Amino acid sequence: MFDNLSERLERSFKILKGEGKITEINVAETLKDVRKALLDADVNYKVAKSFTDTVKEKALGQNVLTAVKPSQLMVKIVHDELTALMGGETAELVLEGRPAVILMSGLQGSGKTTFSGKLARMLKTKKNRKPLLVACDVYRPAAIEQLRVLGEQIEVPVYSELDSKNPVQIALNAIHEAKAKGYDLVIVDTAGRLAIDEQMMNEIEAIKKAVNPDETLFVVDSMTGQDAVNTAREFNERLDFNGVVLTKLDGDTRGGAALSIRTVVNKPIKFVGTGEKLDAIDQFHPARMADRILGMGDIVSLVERAQEQYDEEEAKRLQKKIAKNQFDFNDFLSQIHQIKKMGNLKELASMIPGVGKAIKDIDIDDNAFKSIEAIIYSMTPQERTNPEILNGTRRTRIAKGSGTSIQEVNRLLKQFDQTRKMMKMVTGSKMGKMMPKLKK
């Protein structure tokens, strides 16, 4: 995500390295490079020019403290302006209706149906909502089946009428169904087209007028670049939607849509899709995205993801086991599963400040833990609980059973032993510091 833009911006700021102060000449040179980087990232020309003009004005108006280098000041100004460009504040969903209604709009292939499922899952698990998905794409039979399959996966019911070709009536009937059965959220998945046409726009306008949604979201494939921005403008003129959803932001996207769309349609980006899995959805935070673009990582989002998987009782149990040096392979396996639930491993690593650039060209497979899991699963319950009994014969059997080599088994056991010792030391030192307080 934004890898090329991040690299180009970093090169731009190097122009100011070694400079004692900001001048009109070195700022102009830096911002010429920044503007080119933005245009290459498929940012709208007017947006890129306005952005660099604002940065120039602010940079030349700053009195640089002796403790702050010109390049550092420029990064700070660019960060603040990128945040403002993408909306400044995080935009929340406003769901006040009973039931609350969310209407999805967008072209075919933008990811509306998949995103509808992701959003239903997120609001169900994080906001304790009781959602009902509604299949209003009466032209593409596969869309109804796709939504039904998604509904089964996330355990959310799907309302559909196979014998009806009237999406307005289907949506109204679904809301009636939601009221009757106690669902407090209705997500309406509508039909898309390969291009904008009058029939499509009239239809979705009619659905919006009939159901009066709390939120109308425009879903757009971020990989389409400036086309995404142009499509958003046309949809907004007809629908006056509440917010934008950028899908496929994990792909080979140049990021131009994310940086342009807010300015062009004056509507906030509310969510981004970051992968194919049903939990690959993030609320859009402009400041955090600016951090990522400038290679600063996104430690806040990483901590939030970790907290979602955090079980306080399990953590206390684990701490006691570590203190007694009883941390075993069952606990180790449990920790691997927690990490995997947090999302794509490379994306997680790139959220750590400074790591993103270091791993840019390194392929971190989501199956990175596969051989480790295979080795642990090839152990008997007794061996997992008591790693000390793993002699040469047992290790050979485990290597054969897991399809790995004896060297890989030995390496894992060595790493596990070192990890256990380190964890005990850390826990022990914390306990030691706490003891005087407890005695008082």
Buried (B, 14 or more C-beta within 10 A) or exposed (E): BBBBBBBBBBEBBEBBEEBEEBBEEBBEBBBEBBBBBBBBBBBBEEBBBBBBEBBBEBBEEBEBEEEEBBBBBBBBBBBBBBBBBBBEEBBEBEBEBEBBBBBBBBBBEBBBBBBBBBBBBBBBEEEEBBBBBBBBBBEBEEBBEBBBEBBEEBEBBBBBBEEEEBBBBBBBBBBEBBEEEEBBBBBBBBBBBEEBEEEBBEBBBBBBEBBEBBBBBBBBBBBBBBBBBBBBEEBBEBBEBBBBBBBBBBEEBBBBBBBBBBBBBEBBBBBBBBBEEBBBBBBBBBBBBBBBBBBBBBEEBBEBBBEEEEEEEBEEEBBEBBBEEBBBBEBBBEEBEBBBEBBBBBBBBBBBBEBBBEBBEEEBEEEBBEBBBBBBEBBEEEBBBBBEEBEEEBBEBBBEBBEBEEEBBBBBBEEBEEEBEEBBEEBEEEEEEEEEEEEE
